[in-house]
Amino acid sequence: MPGHFIVSLKPDPSTDTDGIEGALDKTRNWFRIKNNLWVVVTTRDADRLFSLLQRFAKPDGQLFICGLEIENRQGWMSNEFWDWLRET
């Protein structure tokens, strides 16, 4: 069953960041909130999602992945985001 995660990734300065969203394409679905912040829908757990993305953060970047309780939500976001979230 798919789960929702928040992913914050500040790439290592020497990393080619073009591949980040290509790697996220290997998940079920994702939405970029801002430059280094995504909501990801995947059947992977946090450890497997970390394994997929850690190469972009090592050695001097940052990577934080946390599960989301998506049913308990509220906010002021674009209609595009809310439409995407309802469809996931």
N, C-alpha and C positions, 0 to 999 in steps of 0.2 A: 504494500500500500504506500502511495507517495506521501512524503512529508514536506513541510515548508521549512526553510532555513533562511536566516539572515547571514549574508556573507560580506564581510568587510575585508578588503584586500588592498594593502598599500604595497605595490610591487617593489622589489629590490631595484635600486637605481640602474643597475646594469642589465635588467631583464627587458626583453622585448614584450611589451604589453599587448601587442596585436593578437597574441594567442589566447588571452584570458577568456574572451567571450567564445572563442572556438572550443576551448575546454569546457565551458559551461554548456555549450550545445550538446555535450554528451550526457547531460542531465535531461530530465523530462521537459522542463521549461524554466525560464528565468525572466526577470524584469529588472532592468537597471534603474535604481532610484536616483543615484547621482554617480559621479566619476568612479568612486571606489566602493560602491555599496549596491548589492543586489539582493532581491528575494529570489530564492531558488526552490523549485519543486523537483523532487527527485525520489527515487526508490532507494538511493544510497543512504547510509547512515553518516553521521558527522565525520567519523574516521575515514571512510572511503571518499567523502567529499574533500576532506583535507588532503588525502593522497593525490587526488586529481589536481589540486590547485597549489600545493606547497612549492612546486618548482618556481612559481612566479614570485614568491616571497623570500626564498632563501638567497643569500644569507642575511641580508640587512633590511628586509621589508617586514611587513606585518600581515598576519592572516588570522581572522576571528570568524568562527562559524558557530551558530547557535540555533537550535530548533525554535520554531515559532508555534505558539498556540493560536492558530489563525482564526478560530471561531470567536475569540475574545479580542475584538479589534475596534478601533475608532481612529479617525484622523481626517486631515485635510490634504487630499492628494488629487492628482489629475484624474479626470474621468477615464482616461486610457488605463491608468493603473487599476482603478476599481473594477473596470470591465474585465481586465486580465485576471484579477484576483478571483472574481466570481466564476470565471471559466476554468480555474485550476482545481 
